[in-house]
């Protein structure tokens, strides 16, 4: 009766885990919804019913005396229509293409040349920045706040010197007010994602002026895809190195709920908005003192802003300040290079590695190196698994030795269980004595499994966070190892026109995972407890359901690990055949 009760409890527990895991994984371990689609950050070009907030593009988080009134709200229009209007200076580098709007001197048109929205060959490039008046306006802007004089604003039309912004050709924008103050912005750009902007105010008037310069990033809306939103493992939203630490604990809702819809900081190394793969950030000059804020000027509108202290500019003098704008993909090596060479403090933390960064970064670097050697990301994952297995070989041998010892004493354990089947405490006491006499550690076999957990988590973070792994194919139907297996058994591998719910999205890789885990468990010594025996029989198929929604690369890692474990155990049994035959004696 007790055995039946325990068996029923084990089955109910397995079902609870299976059903509960679907909720837990969606909340804490999000996976891409589709294997071939990553939408643009700036959204689609279609019309939307909402209007652009009247405050968008105007600094609101920090005092800005003299800032002009915001323009009236505009109806949402397609991106290509807005880009075709007005005067623009093209931007072109090996990494990005776009333009600077001479109205407002905004960098509001950036697409990432190396990255596509989907895995299709004709898919358009990912759009990062889009101009105001579009569905998901997103741009960087520079400006001044002053007392008693006119300063450039969002409607100012600038004069350009230079026809195109490239790594070898800077562009200068200029504008003058009626009281003798001349404003200039000199833009330069490197071959990747960093734009440098030198802001100069030359006072040719007869009286001193007091002013401050600022830089901001303005964003309309936030990601609507549930897999692109902030989660326990992946931070999406406002971020930066603020107040002497990397900020991952402020999201869009926190900003909206803050007093005056603003979160202020007394210092900033950089700040901006991060998506899973993309980053837009503003960076003051190295060592420069600024104040910063993350704010929400109006509903569905968000800003990051830093401003310098007000200072006097005497007649005949000029003041130049330098700001930098990062607009691009969160490539690990590029972020690290800017951090080291440009002195941008902890820019590499724009990738939310989490607590185990010390472990995840080496995993990424090894995997990236293997990928560059073999040219196939799936093969690189398999090679990584082999390397990890080789490093863990001594531990695995100890595990196998422990399992072999357990196998040898199974007849004695069964005899004890029969002898004391009516006295459970006495049976446990005798089992502990047996373990001690035979020098067996029943928990030793769990050590490799425990070690696998941080390795699995590190690989999960690498697959989900690093742009280098995005849209990487393996073989046959696996076109993106950072996304789930696209072929589902329940819809006959796409022949039936429906998508199964995630809990039932069993793909080919998940089935192979279940089979290899079942074969691996078959080689392990059989547990003496009937309940444990039933749990071990159920566990491979339970894991098949649990792992099915995860990225295909993770399943490939686990399958490879299972196959290597099976091979190692078979080798050990052939080397010591008496271990396999021991229970029968």
C-alpha positions in Angstrom: 0.0 0.0 0.0 2.8 2.4 0.9 4.5 1.7 -2.4 1.3 2.5 -4.4 0.8 5.6 -2.4 4.4 6.7 -3.1 4.0 5.9 -6.8 0.8 8.0 -7.0 2.6 10.8 -5.2 5.5 10.6 -7.6 3.2 10.7 -10.7 1.2 13.7 -9.3 4.5 15.5 -8.5 5.8 14.9 -12.0 2.5 16.3 -13.5 2.7 19.3 -11.3 6.3 20.0 -12.3 5.4 19.6 -16.0 2.4 22.0 -15.8 4.1 24.5 -13.5 7.3 24.6 -15.5 5.5 26.2 -18.4 4.7 29.2 -16.2 8.1 29.3 -14.6 10.0 29.1 -17.9 8.0 31.8 -19.5 8.6 34.2 -16.6 12.3 33.4 -15.8 13.7 31.7 -18.9 12.0 33.3 -21.9 12.6 31.9 -25.3 12.0 33.4 -28.8 8.4 32.9 -29.9 9.4 31.9 -33.5 12.7 30.5 -34.8 13.0 33.0 -37.7 11.7 36.3 -36.6 13.2 39.2 -34.7 11.2 42.4 -35.3 12.9 45.8 -35.7 13.4 47.8 -32.6 11.7 50.8 -34.2 8.6 48.8 -35.1 6.7 48.4 -38.3 6.1 51.1 -40.9 2.4 50.9 -40.8 0.1 53.6 -39.3 -1.1 53.5 -35.7 -3.9 55.3 -34.0 -1.9 57.1 -31.4 -0.1 60.4 -31.9 3.5 61.4 -31.0 3.6 63.0 -27.6 4.0 66.8 -27.8 6.9 66.6 -25.4 9.0 64.1 -27.4 12.5 65.3 -28.1 12.4 68.0 -25.4 14.5 67.6 -22.3 12.2 67.2 -19.3 14.1 65.3 -16.6 16.6 68.0 -15.7 16.2 71.8 -15.5 16.7 73.4 -18.9 16.0 77.2 -18.7 15.1 78.6 -22.0 14.0 75.3 -23.5 11.4 76.1 -26.2 7.8 74.9 -26.0 7.2 71.6 -27.6 5.7 71.3 -31.0 2.2 70.1 -31.4 1.5 66.4 -31.5 1.7 64.8 -34.9 -0.2 61.9 -36.4 1.7 58.7 -36.8 3.1 58.2 -40.3 5.2 55.5 -42.0 9.0 55.7 -41.5 9.8 55.9 -45.2 7.4 58.8 -45.7 8.9 60.8 -42.9 12.5 60.1 -44.1 11.7 61.3 -47.6 10.8 64.7 -46.2 13.1 67.6 -45.4 16.9 67.8 -45.5 19.2 65.0 -44.2 22.9 64.2 -44.0 23.6 60.5 -44.9 25.4 58.3 -42.4 27.4 55.3 -43.8 29.8 53.0 -42.2 30.5 49.2 -42.5 28.2 48.7 -39.6 25.3 51.2 -39.9 23.4 53.3 -42.4 21.1 56.2 -41.8 20.9 59.9 -41.7 20.9 63.1 -39.5 17.9 65.3 -39.7 18.9 68.9 -40.2 15.7 69.9 -38.4 16.6 69.6 -34.8 20.0 68.1 -35.6 18.6 64.7 -34.5 20.3 61.3 -35.2 16.9 59.6 -35.9 17.6 57.2 -38.7 19.9 54.2 -38.0 19.7 50.7 -39.5 22.2 48.0 -38.7 23.7 46.7 -41.9 25.0 43.4 -40.6 21.8 42.2 -39.0 18.5 41.2 -40.5 15.0 41.1 -39.1 14.6 37.4 -39.9 16.7 34.5 -41.2 15.3 35.0 -44.7 18.0 36.1 -47.2 15.9 39.1 -48.4 14.9 40.2 -45.0 15.4 44.0 -44.4 18.1 45.2 -42.0 17.2 45.8 -38.3 16.1 49.4 -37.7 17.3 50.9 -34.4 16.4 54.6 -34.7 13.3 56.1 -36.3 12.3 59.7 -36.7 9.7 61.5 -34.6 6.1 61.2 -35.9 6.5 57.4 -36.6 5.0 54.5 -34.7 8.1 53.9 -32.5 10.1 57.0 -32.8 13.6 56.5 -31.3 16.5 59.0 -31.6 19.4 60.8 -30.1 19.6 64.5 -29.7 22.0 67.2 -28.4 21.3 70.7 -27.3 21.8 73.6 -24.9 19.8 75.2 -22.2 20.4 78.9 -21.5 19.2 81.9 -19.6 18.1 85.0 -21.6 19.1 83.9 -25.1 17.6 81.8 -27.8 19.1 78.3 -28.2 18.5 75.7 -30.9 15.4 73.5 -30.4 13.6 70.6 -32.0 12.4 72.9 -34.9 15.7 74.6 -35.6 17.0 74.1 -39.2 20.7 73.7 -39.1 23.3 74.4 -41.9 25.6 71.5 -42.8 29.2 71.5 -43.9 30.0 68.2 -45.4 27.8 65.9 -47.5 28.0 62.5 -45.7 29.1 61.3 -42.3 31.6 58.4 -42.7 34.6 57.2 -40.7 36.8 59.5 -42.9 34.5 62.5 -43.4 33.1 64.4 -40.4 30.1 66.7 -40.7 29.6 70.1 -38.9 26.2 71.6 -38.3 25.9 75.3 -37.4 23.2 77.8 -36.4 23.3 81.4 -35.0 20.7 83.3 -33.0 20.0 87.0 -33.2 22.0 88.1 -30.2 25.5 86.9 -31.4 25.8 83.4 -30.2 26.9 80.8 -32.7 26.2 77.1 -32.1 28.1 74.2 -33.8 27.9 70.4 -33.6 30.8 68.5 -35.2 29.9 64.9 -35.8 32.4 62.1 -36.4 31.9 58.4 -36.5 34.1 55.3 -36.3 33.7 52.1 -38.4 31.4 50.5 -35.8 28.7 52.1 -33.7 30.2 55.1 -31.9 29.4 58.7 -32.9 31.4 61.6 -31.3 29.7 65.0 -31.1 31.6 68.2 -30.2 29.2 70.9 -29.1 30.6 74.5 -29.4 29.0 77.8 -28.3 30.9 80.9 -29.5 29.8 84.1 -27.9 30.3 87.0 -30.3 27.8 89.2 -28.5 28.5 92.0 -26.1 27.4 90.4 -22.8 28.3 87.1 -21.1 25.8 84.2 -21.3 25.0 81.4 -19.0 24.2 78.0 -20.5 24.4 74.2 -20.2 24.7 71.5 -22.8 23.0 68.2 -22.7 22.5 64.9 -24.6 19.4 62.8 -24.6 17.9 59.6 -26.1 14.1 59.7 -26.6 12.0 56.6 -27.2 8.4 56.3 -28.0 6.9 53.0 -26.7 8.5 49.9 -25.4 8.8 46.3 -26.7 5.5 44.6 -27.1 6.8 41.1 -27.9 6.7 39.2 -24.5 10.1 37.6 -25.3 11.7 41.1 -25.7 10.4 42.4 -22.4 12.2 42.7 -19.0 12.5 39.4 -17.1 14.3 37.8 -14.2 17.2 36.7 -16.3 17.3 39.4 -19.1 17.0 43.1 -18.4 15.4 45.2 -21.1 14.8 48.9 -20.7 16.6 51.8 -19.1 20.2 51.0 -18.1 23.6 52.6 -17.7 26.5 53.1 -15.3 24.8 55.6 -12.9 25.7 56.7 -9.4 28.8 54.5 -9.4 27.1 51.2 -10.4 25.6 49.3 -13.3 21.8 49.8 -13.3 19.7 46.8 -14.1 16.9 47.2 -11.5 15.0 50.2 -13.2 12.4 49.3 -15.8 9.8 51.3 -17.7 7.2 50.9 -15.0 9.6 52.1 -12.3 10.2 55.3 -14.2 6.4 55.9 -14.7 5.8 55.3 -11.0 8.7 57.5 -9.7 8.0 61.0 -8.2 7.6 63.4 -11.1 8.0 60.4 -13.4 11.8 60.8 -13.0 14.7 58.9 -11.5 17.7 61.2 -11.0 21.4 60.3 -10.6 24.3 62.6 -9.4 26.8 61.0 -11.8 26.8 59.0 -15.0 29.4 57.0 -17.0 26.8 56.3 -19.7 23.1 55.7 -19.9 20.4 54.7 -22.4 18.0 51.9 -23.4 18.9 48.3 -23.9 17.0 45.7 -25.8 18.0 42.0 -25.9 20.5 42.5 -28.7 20.6 46.3 -29.3 21.8 49.4 -27.3 21.3 53.1 -27.7 23.4 55.1 -25.1 24.8 58.6 -24.5 28.2 58.9 -23.0 29.8 62.1 -21.6 33.5 62.7 -22.0 35.8 60.6 -19.9 35.9 61.8 -16.3 33.4 64.6 -17.0 31.0 65.5 -14.2 27.4 65.4 -15.3 24.0 64.9 -13.7 21.6 62.4 -15.3 18.0 61.2 -15.2 15.7 58.6 -16.6 12.2 60.0 -17.1 8.9 59.5 -18.8 7.7 62.9 -20.0 4.3 61.6 -21.0 2.5 58.3 -21.4 4.5 55.8 -23.5 7.4 58.2 -23.9 10.8 57.6 -22.2 14.0 59.6 -22.0 17.5 59.2 -20.8 19.4 62.5 -20.3 22.6 63.9 -19.0 23.3 67.6 -18.5 26.3 69.6 -17.5 26.4 72.4 -15.0 25.6 76.0 -16.2 28.7 78.0 -16.9 29.4 81.6 -18.1 30.7 82.3 -21.5 32.3 85.7 -21.8 32.1 87.9 -25.0 34.7 86.7 -27.5 35.0 83.3 -25.9 33.8 79.9 -26.8 33.1 76.6 -24.9 33.3 73.1 -26.4 31.9 69.9 -24.8 32.1 66.4 -26.1 29.4 63.8 -26.0 29.4 60.3 -27.5 26.5 58.3 -28.8 26.4 54.5 -29.1 23.8 53.1 -31.5 24.2 49.5 -32.5 24.4 45.8 -31.6 25.7 44.6 -28.3 28.7 42.8 -29.7 30.8 41.5 -26.8 34.2 42.4 -28.3 33.1 45.9 -29.5 31.6 46.8 -26.1 34.8 45.6 -24.4 37.0 47.6 -26.9 35.0 50.8 -26.2 35.2 50.2 -22.5 39.0 49.8 -22.6 40.0 52.2 -25.4 37.4 54.9 -24.9 37.2 54.7 -21.1 33.5 54.1 -21.1 33.0 52.6 -17.7 31.5 49.1 -17.7 29.9 49.4 -21.1 30.3 45.7 -21.5 27.7 45.4 -18.7 25.1 46.5 -21.2 24.9 42.7 -21.7 23.1 41.5 -18.6 25.4 38.6 -17.7 24.0 38.6 -14.1 25.7 37.1 -11.1 27.7 34.5 -12.9 29.5 36.8 -15.3 32.8 35.4 -14.2 31.7 32.0 -15.5 29.5 33.0 -18.5 32.1 35.2 -20.2 34.7 32.5 -20.5 32.0 30.1 -21.8 31.1 32.7 -24.4 34.7 33.3 -25.4 35.5 29.6 -25.8 32.3 29.0 -27.8 33.0 32.0 -30.0 36.5 30.9 -30.6 35.3 27.3 -31.5 32.7 28.8 -33.8 35.4 30.8 -35.7 37.5 27.6 -36.0 34.8 25.3 -37.3 32.5 27.7 -39.0 29.3 26.1 -37.7 27.7 27.1 -34.4 26.1 23.8 -33.7 29.4 22.0 -34.2 31.0 24.5 -31.9 28.4 23.7 -29.2 29.2 20.0 -29.6 32.9 20.7 -29.4 32.3 22.8 -26.3 30.4 19.9 -24.7 33.3 17.5 -25.5 35.8 19.9 -23.9 33.6 20.3 -20.8 33.3 16.5 -20.6 37.0 16.0 -20.8 37.6 18.6 -18.0 35.0 16.8 -15.9 36.3 13.3 -16.7 37.9 12.8 -13.3 34.7 13.8 -11.6 32.6 11.6 -13.9 34.9 8.7 -13.2 34.3 9.2 -9.5 30.6 9.3 -10.2 30.8 6.1 -12.1 32.9 4.5 -9.3 30.2 5.5 -6.8 27.5 4.1 -9.0 29.5 0.9 -9.5 29.9 0.5 -5.7 26.2 1.0 -5.3 25.7 -1.6 -7.9 27.9 -4.1 -6.1 26.1 -3.7 -2.8 22.6 -3.8 -4.2 22.0 -7.4 -3.0 23.0 -6.4 0.5 20.7 -3.3 0.3 17.8 -5.5 -0.9 18.4 -7.9 1.9 18.4 -5.1 4.5 15.1 -3.7 3.1 13.5 -7.1 3.2 14.7 -7.7 6.8 13.5 -4.3 8.1 10.6 -3.6 5.8 8.3 -3.1 8.8 10.8 -0.8 10.6 11.7 2.1 8.3 14.0 4.0 10.9 15.9 0.8 11.5 16.2 0.2 7.8 17.6 3.7 7.2 20.0 3.2 10.1 21.3 -0.1 8.7 21.6 1.4 5.2 23.8 4.3 6.6 26.0 1.7 8.4 26.3 -0.2 5.1 27.4 2.9 3.3 30.0 3.6 5.9 31.3 0.1 6.0 31.5 -0.1 2.2 32.9 3.5 2.0 30.1 4.6 -0.3 28.9 8.2 -0.7 25.3 7.9 -2.1 25.4 11.6 -3.0 28.6 11.3 -5.1 26.7 10.5 -8.2 24.8 13.8 -8.0 28.0 15.9 -8.2 28.2 16.0 -12.0 24.6 16.9 -12.3 25.1 19.8 -9.8 28.1 21.0 -11.9 26.0 20.8 -15.1 23.5 23.3 -13.7 25.8 26.4 -13.8 27.2 25.3 -17.2 23.7 24.9 -18.6 22.7 28.3 -17.1 25.8 30.0 -18.6 25.1 28.5 -22.0 21.5 29.6 -21.7 22.5 33.2 -21.1 25.1 33.1 -23.9 22.5 31.8 -26.4 19.8 34.2 -25.3 21.9 37.4 -24.8 24.8 37.5 -27.2 24.2 38.9 -30.7 27.0 36.7 -32.0 24.7 33.6 -31.5 21.6 35.1 -33.0 20.3 33.5 -36.2 23.2 30.9 -36.3 22.2 27.8 -38.2 23.2 24.1 -37.6 22.0 21.6 -40.2 18.9 20.7 -42.1 15.8 22.2 -40.4 17.7 24.0 -37.6 18.2 27.5 -39.0 18.5 29.3 -35.7 20.1 27.7 -32.7 19.1 30.6 -30.4 15.4 29.8 -31.1 13.3 26.7 -30.3 13.1 23.7 -32.7 10.7 24.9 -35.4 9.4 21.5 -36.3 6.6 20.3 -34.0 5.3 16.7 -33.9 1.7 17.7 -33.1 1.2 19.8 -36.2 3.0 17.1 -38.4 6.1 19.3 -38.7 4.2 22.3 -40.0 1.9 20.5 -42.4 -1.1 21.3 -40.2 -2.0 25.0 -40.0 -1.7 25.6 -36.2 1.0 26.2 -33.6 0.9 23.9 -30.6 1.0 25.6 -27.1 4.5 25.8 -25.7 3.9 23.0 -23.2 3.1 20.6 -26.1 5.6 22.0 -28.6 7.6 18.8 -28.8 10.1 18.9 -31.6 12.5 16.4 -33.0 15.4 17.5 -30.8 13.2 17.2 -27.7 12.4 13.6 -28.6 16.1 12.8 -29.2 16.8 14.3 -25.8 14.2 12.1 -24.1 15.5 9.0 -25.8 19.2 9.7 -25.0 18.3 10.5 -21.4 16.3 7.2 -21.2 19.2 5.2 -22.6 21.6 6.9 -20.1 19.4 6.1 -17.2 19.1 2.5 -18.3 22.9 2.2 -17.9 22.8 3.5 -14.3 22.4 1.1 -11.4 18.7 0.6 -10.6 17.5 2.4 -7.5 16.4 0.1 -4.7 13.5 2.3 -3.7 10.4 1.5 -6.0 9.4 5.1 -6.0 12.8 6.2 -7.2 12.6 3.6 -9.9 9.4 5.0 -11.1 10.6 8.6 -11.0 13.7 7.7 -13.0 11.5 6.0 -15.6 9.3 9.1 -15.9 12.1 11.7 -15.7 13.5 11.4 -19.3 10.0 12.0 -20.8 9.3 14.8 -18.3 12.5 16.5 -19.3 11.5 16.1 -22.9 8.5 18.3 -22.3 10.4 20.7 -20.0 13.2 21.3 -22.5 11.1 21.4 -25.7 10.5 25.3 -25.6 14.2 26.1 -25.0 16.6 27.2 -27.6 17.7 24.4 -30.0 21.3 25.1 -29.0 20.6 24.1 -25.4 19.0 20.9 -26.5 21.9 20.1 -28.8 24.3 20.6 -25.8 22.2 18.3 -23.6 21.9 15.6 -26.3 25.6 15.7 -27.0 26.3 15.5 -23.2 24.0 12.5 -22.9 25.6 10.7 -25.8 29.1 11.3 -24.4 27.9 10.0 -21.0 26.5 6.8 -22.6 29.8 6.3 -24.5 31.8 6.8 -21.3 29.6 4.3 -19.3 29.7 1.7 -22.1 33.5 2.0 -22.1 33.7 1.6 -18.4 31.4 -1.5 -18.5 33.6 -3.1 -21.2 36.7 -2.3 -19.2 35.2 -3.7 -16.0 32.6 -6.3 -17.1 32.2 -7.6 -13.6 30.5 -4.4 -12.6 27.6 -5.1 -15.0 27.3 -8.6 -13.9 27.6 -7.9 -10.2 23.9 -7.6 -9.3 23.1 -11.0 -10.7 25.4 -12.8 -8.3 
